[in-house]
Amino acid sequence: MKKQHLYALPERRRELELRLGESSDLIARECRIGQDATPALLMWIDSLVDKRTLQLTTLTPLLSLQTSPLPSTDPSECLDELCRSFVSAPEAKVVDTIDEALPMLMSGWTLLLLNGARGIATIQTSGWDRRGIEEAPSSTVVRGPRDGFVESLDINISLVRRRLRSAAVRVDKLKVGELSHTDVAVMYIDQRAKPSIVEEVKSRIRNVKIDGVLESQYIEELIKDNPASIFPTVYSTERPDDVANILLDGRVAIIVDGTPFALALPTTLVHFLITTEDLYLAYPVATFIRWLRYVGFIMNLLLPSLYVGTLTFHPEMVPPQLLSSILTAREGVPFPVLMETLLMEATFEVLREASVRMPRSVGSAISIVGALVIGESAVQAGIISSPAIIVVAATAIASFTIPSIALSGTVRILRFGMVLLASMFGLYGIMIGVFLLGIHLASIKSLGVPYLTPIAPFRKKEFLKTIFRVPWFMLSKKKNSRRRA
């Protein structure tokens, strides 16, 4: 009798309701099962469960026992047997305490309590509206798969497994967040990913102490090397084929529930300038596009500073006819070259941000019309010279060649610093900035891998693969020759 009182349903129901603050979407369904009408209690969060799954896998099997004896007279053994043999949900298990059951209840599981039973049965009945699989908006492709990640962890894992149908693919799930209890999946390929790197990634995720994780950026910022550095050391992507290629390279992917962006470690600077789409194009075209990205990266970083430094300190380096055209265009402009360039750069950044925040139907129109109207009006009014607009426009176009949003944002910030150095020391200031930047990049690591790999340390084969897209027939010949050897 003492055991029955200790685990009586009214007390346990009251404790659960108090722990959840008597929330209005907490549903409790009392029922009696078996010939002896044993009291049972089902509890679930109404907005997190799939009603059809709950009905078919839990309610119907339990209520069908009203004319049959229970599998055991001991309540705890009976609860275990109900989970093993009667409940038809994909997952059902018994936990010992309410503290263990609450996170599962808040994840859409249904709790089954039996009068007198010590444990609590948890039944997988979660289900809520999910966004359909669509093309990743942050990385559109000309040729390649069109599906992108969504906000469901299970769907995202399945999209990767569809591409890598191997038993060597490993998925380890962890929970992060004191309040959110967010599921985080660590994916890698056994025998390809280094065990030390896999364990280091898991260790860093386990050591994350935060109330809630609402997006993968939370994890990225807390596990990255050199958190004070402006350069990203964790790669993010919305594309499943990109993650599949990352796993084939022997790296580790991190998928966070509730966000379509997956993370990858370790990461070097080159990874932000090479895309998986290069593998889907003919190798001469892919190589040419890769070179364009490298040139766009350099232009995005240095073009405005070269313009400011050359006109301010080294006008003799400009061809006479071009210098004459620039000086003619600058007649009547009240601002020096530095202020003119910074003003146009700031104006473009404001237009870029406005186009992102505005509705899609008018965002692109505002950015294009705003740039045309403001630029033309500024030139006609004599406030800004046309060469400055050309330089800023060319820089803006070059910024769109960088496939990574994170690296593009970093370069946008560094560009202002390079302009200031050029305005103070000319081309020498640009050289100083490049040297300081190189020193900083050489000091960064991502899970022990130097950030400038394969440039520093120099690795010839990997370096050539970053410059050229190696044809598939050459790779297949190497594999065949190894097999014959």
C-alpha atoms as one frame of an Amber mdcrd trajectory, in Angstrom:
protein
   0.000   0.000   0.000   2.870   2.333   0.721   4.247   1.779  -2.806   0.850
   2.427  -4.313   0.592   5.698  -2.382   4.118   6.752  -3.330   3.443   6.397
  -7.047  -0.278   7.245  -7.079  -1.492   8.965 -10.237  -3.146  12.077  -8.702
   0.061  13.109  -6.911   2.271  12.508  -9.938  -0.152  14.330 -12.229  -0.213
  17.281  -9.871   3.595  17.345  -9.721   3.861  17.365 -13.527   1.295  20.151
 -13.839   3.131  22.243 -11.250   6.477  21.691 -12.989   4.928  23.036 -16.219
   3.145  25.907 -14.499  -0.289  24.443 -15.236   0.204  25.242 -18.908  -3.027
  25.278 -20.913  -1.630  23.116 -23.734  -0.696  20.273 -21.357  -3.299  17.588
 -21.993  -3.990  14.808 -19.486  -6.106  11.798 -20.470  -7.160   9.394 -17.733
  -8.148   5.873 -18.712  -8.441   2.358 -17.314  -6.779  -0.597 -18.965  -7.043
  -4.338 -18.524  -9.791  -6.480 -17.062  -9.105  -5.196 -13.559  -9.463  -1.550
 -14.799  -6.010  -0.408 -13.680  -5.869   3.416 -13.622  -3.515   4.921 -16.221
  -2.701   8.467 -17.233  -1.533   9.830 -20.592  -0.035  13.326 -20.775   1.218
  15.285 -23.782   1.768  18.822 -25.082  -1.067  19.493 -27.503   0.940  21.668
 -29.918   3.861  19.252 -30.224   2.254  15.861 -30.910   0.807  14.333 -34.042
  -2.775  13.486 -33.116  -3.038  10.683 -35.666   0.168   9.050 -34.430  -1.006
   9.381 -30.845  -4.338   7.753 -31.700  -2.955   4.860 -33.745   0.177   4.003
 -31.755  -0.873   4.697 -28.174  -4.562   5.256 -27.422  -6.007   2.489 -29.586
  -3.599  -0.290 -28.412  -4.037   0.618 -24.744  -7.827   0.923 -24.826  -8.073
  -2.410 -26.645  -6.752  -4.067 -23.465  -9.978  -3.430 -21.561 -11.180  -6.974
 -22.207  -7.791  -8.631 -21.714  -5.650  -9.213 -18.628  -2.575  -7.051 -18.181
   0.753  -8.711 -19.035   1.931  -8.586 -15.399   0.550  -7.972 -11.928   3.573
  -5.863 -10.944   2.934  -2.260 -12.147   6.554  -1.562 -13.095   6.954  -4.812
 -15.045   3.562  -4.207 -16.659   4.704  -0.740 -17.843   7.837  -2.240 -19.402
   5.800  -4.924 -21.154   3.308  -2.377 -22.487   6.178  -0.455 -24.131   7.736
  -3.592 -25.596   4.665  -5.458 -26.853   1.605  -3.217 -27.100   2.557   0.361
 -27.941   3.284   0.498 -31.690   5.139   3.827 -31.793   8.608   3.860 -33.431
  10.220   4.523 -30.043   8.975   3.812 -26.542  11.027   3.477 -23.366  10.656
   3.737 -19.618  12.539   6.404 -17.646  12.913   6.478 -13.890  12.268  10.083
 -12.910  10.164  13.085 -13.863  13.357  15.050 -14.564  14.182  12.573 -17.335
  10.639  12.576 -18.700  10.124  16.356 -18.884  12.598  17.092 -21.747  11.000
  14.308 -23.780   7.519  15.666 -23.028   8.652  19.073 -24.265   9.958  17.406
 -27.447   6.552  16.039 -28.384   6.675  12.643 -26.652   3.678  11.298 -24.739
   4.022  10.166 -21.130   2.250   7.044 -19.879   1.918   6.671 -16.114   0.520
   3.534 -14.511  -0.862   3.583 -11.001   1.780   2.175  -8.651   4.535   1.963
 -11.280   7.804   3.621 -10.358   8.882   4.532 -13.895   7.269   6.668 -16.587
   6.813   5.356 -20.125   7.770   7.838 -22.854   6.283   7.293 -26.316   7.479
   8.976 -29.505   4.450  10.839 -30.912   6.043  14.137 -31.914   4.835  15.895
 -35.027   4.412  19.492 -36.155   4.248  21.458 -39.375   7.490  21.450 -41.326
   8.651  23.589 -44.204   8.906  21.777 -47.503  12.287  21.025 -49.055  13.245
  23.854 -51.400  16.336  25.263 -53.056  18.712  26.877 -50.586  18.138  30.657
 -50.960  21.620  31.564 -49.711  23.457  29.503 -52.361  21.716  29.128 -55.691
  23.332  26.907 -58.302  23.412  26.807 -62.097  23.909  23.056 -62.183  23.525
  20.706 -59.265  20.967  19.475 -56.726  18.208  21.933 -55.905  17.236  20.658
 -52.459  18.316  22.513 -49.348  18.220  21.915 -45.635  15.094  22.727 -43.621
  14.501  23.304 -39.898  13.995  19.603 -39.066  17.046  17.694 -37.843  15.781
  14.275 -38.964  14.981  15.507 -42.476  18.403  17.146 -42.787  20.170  13.959
 -41.727  18.115  11.978 -44.235  19.085  14.381 -47.047  22.754  13.670 -46.341
  22.249   9.909 -45.972  20.464   9.779 -49.324  23.738  10.869 -50.914  26.045
   8.717 -48.796  24.380   5.320 -48.499  27.209   3.801 -46.552  27.319   2.042
 -43.227  30.468   4.034 -42.452  28.459   7.256 -41.981  28.120   7.949 -38.279
  25.582  10.204 -36.540  26.040  11.069 -32.866  23.318  13.163 -31.231  23.885
  15.512 -28.316  21.655  17.962 -26.457  22.682  21.578 -25.914  20.942  24.338
 -23.960  19.792  24.383 -20.354  16.289  25.452 -21.379  16.004  24.684 -25.094
  17.462  21.123 -24.967  18.285  21.472 -28.658  19.307  18.326 -30.530  22.698
  18.610 -32.222  23.937  15.888 -34.588  27.624  15.284 -35.291  28.120  13.521
 -38.646  31.311  11.982 -39.995  32.570   8.991 -41.958  34.347   6.324 -39.969
  37.944   5.655 -41.047  38.047   8.987 -42.932  37.574  11.546 -40.176  40.355
  11.579 -37.613  39.102  10.217 -34.264  40.918  13.004 -32.427  39.029  15.660
 -34.425  35.687  13.909 -33.897  36.250  13.685 -30.149  37.396  17.304 -29.979
  34.210  18.471 -31.756  32.020  16.433 -29.397  33.930  17.694 -26.368  33.485
  21.327 -27.384  29.756  20.841 -27.960  29.328  19.096 -24.592  31.112  21.985
 -22.874  28.734  24.585 -24.331  26.929  26.264 -21.433  24.034  28.386 -22.640
  20.337  28.733 -21.890  19.108  28.100 -25.418  20.318  27.397 -28.945  18.027
  28.916 -31.568  20.427  28.794 -34.541  23.697  27.108 -35.457  25.527  30.443
 -35.054  25.269  29.929 -31.273  27.260  26.693 -31.583  29.635  28.155 -34.164
  30.628  31.070 -31.959  31.091  28.950 -28.855  33.210  26.153 -30.381  35.319
  28.098 -32.898  39.046  28.587 -32.533  40.286  32.153 -32.062  36.883  33.585
 -31.068  38.326  37.109 -31.104  39.305  36.817 -34.775  37.109  38.457 -37.375
  37.705  35.578 -39.801  35.296  32.608 -39.708  36.918  29.322 -38.703  33.703
  27.286 -38.976  32.136  26.719 -42.388  28.339  26.971 -42.741  26.139  25.767
 -45.602  22.496  25.141 -46.481  23.173  22.443 -49.062  23.088  18.681 -48.343
  25.431  17.897 -51.241  27.937  20.318 -49.733  27.794  18.468 -46.416  28.168
  15.130 -48.217  31.318  16.415 -49.938  32.593  17.688 -46.577  32.200  14.219
 -45.077  33.975  12.642 -48.051  36.899  14.991 -47.387  37.232  13.517 -43.906
  35.834  16.514 -42.084  33.068  16.671 -39.482  29.616  18.198 -39.993  27.372
  19.602 -37.259  23.620  19.791 -37.868  21.483  21.717 -35.382  17.755  21.187
 -34.980  15.663  24.229 -35.838  17.962  25.761 -38.457  18.757  25.001 -42.116
  22.445  25.865 -41.731  24.924  23.059 -41.066  28.475  23.599 -39.812  31.756
  21.965 -40.842  35.119  21.563 -39.115  38.046  21.890 -39.588  37.960  24.763
 -42.074  40.616  26.741 -43.902  40.436  29.992 -45.859  40.356  28.117 -49.183
  37.164  26.288 -48.196  35.283  29.606 -48.226  36.316  30.294 -51.826  35.601
  26.857 -53.341  32.082  25.523 -53.828  30.715  22.040 -54.417  29.236  23.331
 -57.676  32.774  23.308 -59.116  32.515  19.518 -59.185  29.407  19.654 -61.384
  30.931  21.826 -64.114  33.464  20.932 -66.798  36.920  21.214 -65.287  38.157
  24.078 -67.571  35.051  26.127 -66.763  35.236  25.314 -63.064  38.918  26.281
 -62.965  38.227  29.584 -64.718  35.372  30.403 -62.316  37.613  29.527 -59.395
  40.227  32.015 -60.628  37.503  34.655 -60.970  36.608  34.132 -57.304  40.210
  34.622 -56.223  40.461  37.805 -58.288  37.115  38.998 -56.906  38.349  38.350
 -53.355  41.445  40.498 -53.941  39.460  43.247 -55.690  36.894  43.301 -52.908
  39.626  43.791 -50.333  42.051  46.142 -52.107  40.412  48.026 -54.983  39.045
  51.051 -53.008  42.272  51.339 -51.024  44.330  51.223 -54.225  42.175  54.017
 -55.646  42.597  56.192 -52.548  46.297  55.478 -52.029  47.288  55.985 -55.659
  45.450  59.280 -56.170  46.539  60.663 -52.788  50.227  59.717 -52.730  51.252
  58.154 -56.052  49.439  59.874 -58.939  52.548  59.436 -61.103  51.784  55.696
 -61.252  48.552  56.338 -63.157  48.818  56.637 -66.980  48.627  60.322 -67.991
  45.457  60.068 -70.078  43.639  58.118 -67.319  44.877  60.530 -64.640  43.668
  63.478 -66.736  40.210  61.911 -67.058  40.017  61.262 -63.302  41.126  64.772
 -62.384  38.663  66.279 -64.855  35.840  64.234 -63.346  36.868  65.370 -59.855
  36.730  69.085 -60.644  34.294  70.790 -58.325  33.998  67.834 -55.927  34.115
  69.306 -52.391  35.362  66.169 -50.654  38.837  64.643 -50.670  39.326  61.185
 -52.175  39.107  59.477 -48.759  35.800  61.045 -47.746  34.378  60.481 -51.203
  35.233  56.770 -51.133  34.038  56.212 -47.568  30.787  58.030 -48.296  30.049
  55.868 -51.333  31.055  52.669 -49.537  28.803  53.498 -46.578  25.944  54.384
 -48.923  26.259  51.067 -50.725  26.332  49.116 -47.436  23.151  50.899 -46.319
  21.466  50.036 -49.635  22.603  46.424 -49.332  21.161  46.120 -45.828  17.932
  47.858 -46.844  17.445  45.461 -49.763  17.852  42.484 -47.416  15.341  43.779
 -44.848  12.725  44.970 -47.334  10.109  42.557 -48.713  11.411  40.479 -51.614
   8.954  42.017 -54.062  10.468  45.483 -53.629  13.901  44.783 -52.121  15.795
  44.264 -55.384  14.024  47.217 -57.019  14.980  49.526 -54.147  18.649  48.487
 -54.255  18.940  48.963 -58.031  16.873  52.140 -58.261  18.485  53.579 -55.141
  21.993  52.991 -56.462  21.172  54.458 -59.878  19.274  57.472 -58.570  21.685
  58.323 -55.760  24.760  57.784 -57.906  23.490  59.795 -60.870  22.171  62.579
 -58.671  25.419  62.780 -56.702  27.491  63.049 -59.888  25.240  65.723 -61.408
  25.286  67.700 -58.178  29.087  67.573 -58.103  29.198  65.867 -54.704  30.771
  62.612 -55.903  32.949  61.947 -58.941  32.103  59.275 -61.464  35.438  57.376
 -60.990  34.593  56.866 -57.315  31.210  55.399 -58.258  32.886  53.087 -60.787
  35.391  51.860 -58.180  32.697  51.244 -55.535  30.412  49.531 -58.061  33.241
  47.262 -59.249  34.045  46.425 -55.625  30.389  45.615 -54.944  30.213  43.307
 -57.958  33.435  41.598 -56.868  31.971  41.008 -53.395  29.237  38.844 -54.901
  31.838  36.431 -56.290  32.686  35.272 -52.753  30.404  32.278 -52.130  30.575
  32.455 -48.321  28.425  35.051 -46.564  30.655  34.910 -43.479  33.879  35.591
 -45.400  32.198  38.286 -47.493  31.153  40.121 -44.322  34.694  39.893 -42.973
  36.192  41.362 -46.158  33.631  44.172 -46.157  34.846  45.255 -42.730  38.541
  44.890 -43.578  38.035  46.982 -46.706  37.378  50.085 -44.600  40.571  49.474
 -42.612  42.609  49.121 -45.791  41.158  52.389 -47.115  42.186  54.214 -43.943
  45.735  52.792 -44.118  45.982  53.833 -47.783  44.841  57.366 -46.937  47.623
  57.694 -44.326  50.574  55.928 -45.950  49.600  55.320 -49.573  50.633  52.040
 -51.145  53.006  51.477 -48.220  49.980  51.471 -45.945  48.328  48.835 -48.128
  51.477  46.705 -47.928  51.506  47.095 -44.133  47.861  46.053 -43.974  48.461
  43.015 -46.183  51.467  41.936 -44.071  49.508  42.319 -40.814  46.627  40.406
 -42.357  48.946  37.613 -43.463  50.512  37.381 -39.988  47.072  37.151 -38.419
  45.878  34.494 -40.873  49.032  32.452 -40.301  48.346  32.443 -36.554  44.783
  31.099 -36.864  43.954  27.416 -36.617  40.781  25.413 -36.950  40.904  22.302
 -34.755  44.669  22.323 -35.065  44.704  22.788 -38.859  46.502  25.988 -40.009
  44.045  28.428 -41.558  46.218  29.080 -44.620  46.606  25.403 -45.547  47.752
  24.437 -48.216  49.608  27.729 -48.740  51.258  27.857 -45.313  52.365  25.182
 -44.670  52.787  24.632 -48.383  51.447  21.337 -49.699  51.942  21.053 -53.406
  49.226  18.523 -54.305  46.552  20.209 -52.222  47.619  23.623 -53.493  47.242
  22.531 -57.120  43.783  21.147 -56.311  42.736  24.536 -54.977  44.005  26.334
 -58.085  42.720  23.821 -60.634  39.629  21.637 -60.612  41.197  18.225 -61.215
  39.339  16.218 -63.904  37.542  13.113 -62.721  39.314  10.892 -65.247  42.677
  11.768 -63.680  41.408  10.875 -60.229  39.943   7.595 -61.481  43.250   6.712
 -63.215  45.110   7.253 -59.937  42.715   4.968 -58.091  42.985   2.269 -60.770
  46.782   2.444 -60.779  46.815   2.027 -57.009  44.568  -1.008 -57.281  46.803
  -2.589 -59.932  49.863  -1.916 -57.803
